[in-house]
Amino acid sequence: MSDVLCEQFQSGAAAENNTADTSPTTPKVDYSVSAGLADRLGGLGLSIAFTSYQSGFLYMVGVKPGGGINIHQMAFPRPMGIHRHGVHGLSLAADDQILHLQNVLDPQERVNDLFDAAFMPRQSEFTGQLDLHDLGIDASGSAIFVNTRYNCLATPDSRHSFREVWRPPFISSLVDEDRCHLNGLAMKDGHPRYVTAVSRSDTIDGWRDRRADGGIVIDVETGDIICDNLSMPHSPRWYDGRLWLLNSGRGELGTVEFDWNGKGRFEPHVFCPGFARGLAVHGRHAFVGLSKPRYKRFEGLELEARLTEADSTPWCGIQIIDLETRTCVDWLRIDGAVAELYDLELLPGHLCPMAVAPGTSEAATLITLSKQT
């Protein structure tokens, strides 16, 4: 396993001068981290996994045994939604398939005297290119994914590309037209419960004209729109009895506050300096993924004006928000060729994880055996 692609960085200012592989075929990427990031991850007993479809990498941010931040990256085809499940599972939406990885290391085992988790490919479900977005695993162990191209929630099918599980009531037919840009999925008690969409449009590409204030949250059980007037909402997450959400077009992390009849209003908590996408909550901390604009400007979005007002430029990276003080307490920043992230997941119990993709020499040569009883 000595050829695993792994970049190691010290925390604090020293990290400012470290970069990823800068060979002629690899675009330059600079990583910098806050001085307290390694201690915070160590104190919380977890690491971070995040995806970038732009770079084609799944990244894992952890802490080296001797201290300091370690960033492991592994190439996957267009990685998008990521979901941790069970004791060992990590599933990934990757272009035309759902990949299911399993950590094969026991607590006392290490790879290269460094990694305390090795997520290896164990199963794959081919769907075709459906513009897969958020992903969940339900109570039966089946993958539930946002099929953005067909405006629905779906699950893999043993014969066909997918089986429709649910679609918004305003979508009149199952058709190959991205009409509302369904994107986010919140699982609750092992079932899909809330989804986000950029609009309630029922015509092809209709959502693009509704980015500023057409965003909605839908209750999957009832089909009701429970929150509206959002701007490109993403990454709904149910945590500790509350629905958390990124109102990306305005750069806001917040919650949906429900009234007595089940309707909700969005309550912003923190402004984040970038296009917020990818969210996980742990205790009093929210981990938020941030991206720079796909084009030169956030055209038509309030986020652009808010950044100008704050005299700030958009970030790419991760901010850790203290939900009690509503401030950013630690961060990882990415500059250079990588400017867009999609999803983020936490890996409790693992301080320095790695992942292996199908088709690599590591996937072929690392053989593990189940313990015999």
N, C-alpha and C positions, 0 to 999 in steps of 0.2 A: 504493500500500500504506500510505498515511499513516493510515488508519483502523483498522489492525490493533489489536486489543485487547491492550494491553501495559502492565504495571505495572513500574516500575523502583524499586529500593530500594538504599540504601547499606548496606554491611555494618556490623556492630557495633551499638552502642547506638542509633545514628540510625535504624536500621530499626524500632526499637520504635514510633516515632511515625508510621510510614507505613501507609496502609491501601489496600485496593483501591477500585474505584469505589463510591462511597457514594450514588449517586442513589437516589431514592425507590423504584425498582423493583429495586434490587440490595441484598441483605442485606449488612450490614457484616462485613467480614473483616479481621482484623489479622494481619500477618506480622511475625515477628521472626527474626533470624538471629544465629548466633554470630559474633564478631569475625573469626574465621579462616576462615569458610566460603568466601569469594571466593578467597582465596589457596590454599586447599586444592584447590578445583575447578580453578583455573588450573594449579596444580602437577601435578595428576593428568591435566590435559588432557582434561577431560570435563565434561558437564552431566548433569542429572537430569530424567527425565520421570516423572510419576506421575499417577494417575487418581483421581477421586472421583465415584462414581455418585450420591452425595448432592447434590453441587453441579452435576453434569453438565458438568464441565470436564476437559480434559487440560491439565496444567500442565507447563511446562518451566522449569527453574531453571538459569540460567547466569550468566556474568560479562560485564559490559559492557566494551567496548574500553578505556575509561578507568578501569576498576576498579569494584568494587561489584557487588552481586547484582541480576540482572534476573529477574523472574518473568513469563513469558508464559502466558496462559490462552486456551483456545479451547473453545467449547461443542461437545460431541458428545453424542448420545443415550446416556444411561446407560453411560459408559465404564467398562470393567472390565479384563480382561487386556490386557497390552501386551507386544510382543515385538520386539526389534531383530534384524534379520537382513540378511545381505549387507553390501555397502558402503553402500547408500543406503536400505534398507527399514526401515519401522516399521509394524507391523500392530497393530490395535486391535479388541478385542471391544466392540461398541457396540450394545446392546439387541438388535435383530433382525438384525444383520448383522456381518460381518467386514470392516473397512475396511483397505485396504492403501495406505499413504502412501509417497512417495518423496521424498528430499531432492533438489531440483532445482538446487542451487547448486554450482558448482565451488569449489575451495578459496579462490580469490582473490575470489570474488563475495560481495556483501553486499546485503541488503535494508534500506532506510532507513539505510544506513551503520551498522547495528547487528547484524543477524542474520547469522550465518555458516552457517546451515542453515535451509532452508524445506521442511518436510515437507508435501507437497501430496497430496490424494486422487487416486489413479490407478485403483484397482479396488475393487469392492465385491461381496461374496458374501452374498446374503440367505438367512437361515436360519429366520426367524421367532423369536419370543421363547422361547428355550430356557434362560433364566437362565444365559447364558454366563459362565464364570469365567476360569480361566487359559487362555492361548493360546500355541501354538508354531508354528513353521514347520519342516517336516521337510526331509530331504535333497533331495526332489524339488521343493520349493517349495510344497507344499500346506499349508494351514492345518490344524492339529490343535487342537481345543478341548475344554475340559471342558464337557460338556452336563449341567449339574447337574440339570435338570428330568427328564432321562431316565436319570440314573445311569450315564453312559458317556463315553468319549472318542469324538469324532466328527470328521468332515471335511465340508466343504460338498459338496453334490451338485448336478449340473447340472439335475436334474429335480425332486427332492424337497427337503424341508427340510434333511436331513442324511443322511449315511451312517455307520452305526455302525462304529467302528474296534476298540473293545475295551470290555468291561465287567467289573467285579469278579466273580469266580466265585460269590460269595454272593448276587448279584442274580439272581433267578430268571427275570426276563423284562424285555424292553424295554417299559417302561410309563411313562406320564406321571405319575410319583409321585416326588418327591424323598425317597428312602428313607434314603440314607446320607450325604447332602450331600457328594458328591464335589466337590472344589474346586480342588486344586492340581496342577500338572503340572511335572515336571522333564524337560527334553529332554537326551539324551546322544548325542553323535555323530550328530545329525540325526534321532533317533528318540525317541518318547515312552518313558521308562524307569521313572519313579516317579510315583505319584500319592498325594495325601492325601485322606482322608475323615474326617468327624467321627465316624462309627461304621461298623459292619458290619451295620447294620439292613437288613432286607428287607421292611419294612412302611412305608406312607406316613408321612412325618414322624417315623419312628422315631428318627432321629438326635437330636432335640431333648432326649430324656431321657438321652442318653449324652454330653452336652457336657463333663462334668467329667473323664472318664477313658476314654472310648470311642474316642478318635482313633487312626487307623492310617496307616501308610505301606505301599503295595502295590507290588511289583515287577511292572511291566506284562508283561515277558517271560515270567515264570513264573506269575504270578497269586498268588504267595505274599504273605502279610502278613509283612513283614520287620521291622516295628517297631509296637508297640502301647502301650496305657496312656497315650496322649497326650491333651491337652485342646485340642480345636478346632485341629488343626494346619493350617497354610497355607504357601504359597509355597515348596515344595521346589525347590532349585536345585542342579544338579551343577556344581561348580567345582573345578578343579585336583585332580581325583581324589577329591573328597569330596562327600557329600550333605549340604547345608546345609538348615536347616528352621526355621520359626517355630512354636513350641509356644504358640499365641496365648492359650489360656485360662489359662496360667501366666505369660505375659509373657516368654517365654524365646527367645533366639536360640541355636541349637546345631547339632550335627552328629549324624548317625546313624553310629555306630561299628559296623562289621561284624566278626563273628567268622569262624572258618575255614570254616563251612558256610553262610555267606551271610545268617545272621540278624543283626539289628541291635538296638542299644539307643540311646536318645536320650541324648546328652551335652550338658547345658546349658552355655553359655559365658558369657552375659551376661543379666541381667535388664533388661528395657526397660519403662518406666513407661507402658504403654498396651496396647491390643489390637493386637498386632503382625501386620501384613499388608502384603505387598509387600517383596521382598528382592532385592538384587543384591550380588554380591561382586566386588571388584576389588583384586587384590594383597593387601595386609594389611588392607584396609578392607571392612566390611560396611555397606551402606546399608539401613536398616530403616524401613519406613513404620509409623506409629502412629496409632491412632484412639481417640477417646473412646467410652464405652459408648453403645450405641444407645438404651438406656433409662437410667434414673437410676443403675442399678447393674449390675455384672457378676454378675448373680444366678447362684448355684451354681458360680461359677468361682473357683479359687484366686487368680487375679489380684486380685480384690477385697481379699482378706485381705493379700496381699503389698504392695499399695499402702498399705493402712492401717498395716501394720507399718513401712513405710518413711516414713510420714507424708508421702505424696505424692498428688497428684491426677493423673489420667490425661492424657496428652498427645495432641494431634493434630499430626502433622508428620513430620519425618524426622530420625533420628539416624544419625550416621556413627560406627561402632564400630571402634576399633583392635583387631584380632584378636590382636595380640601382648600388649598391655597389658590387653585386655578392658575398655576404658573408652570412653565417648563423648567424641570429640574435637571434633566440630562438629555443628551442628544447624540445622534450620529449624522454627519453631513456628508453628502456625496457631491463632488464637483467633477466636471469633465464630460466624458462621452455618455454617461448614464444620467438621464434627467427625469425618468418616469418610473414610478413603482406602481404595483397594483394592490397586492394583498399582504397581510401581516398576520402572523400567528405566534403565540408564546409556547415555549417548550419547558414547562416546569419539571424540575428534577434533573435536568441536563444543563451543565454549565458550558460544555464545549462540544457541540454536536457537529456532525458532518452528514452529507447525503451523497448517494451514488446514483447515477443515471443508468438506464438500460443501454446496452450496447458498448459500455466502457470495459476496459480490461479489469477494473476493480469489481464490476458486477459479475464478471466471468470467473474471477479467481478467488474472491473471498467466499469460502465455503464454511457455513456454520451448521451445527447439529443441534437438534432439540435434546433436552435433557431426558434421559430414560428414567422411568419410575419403576 
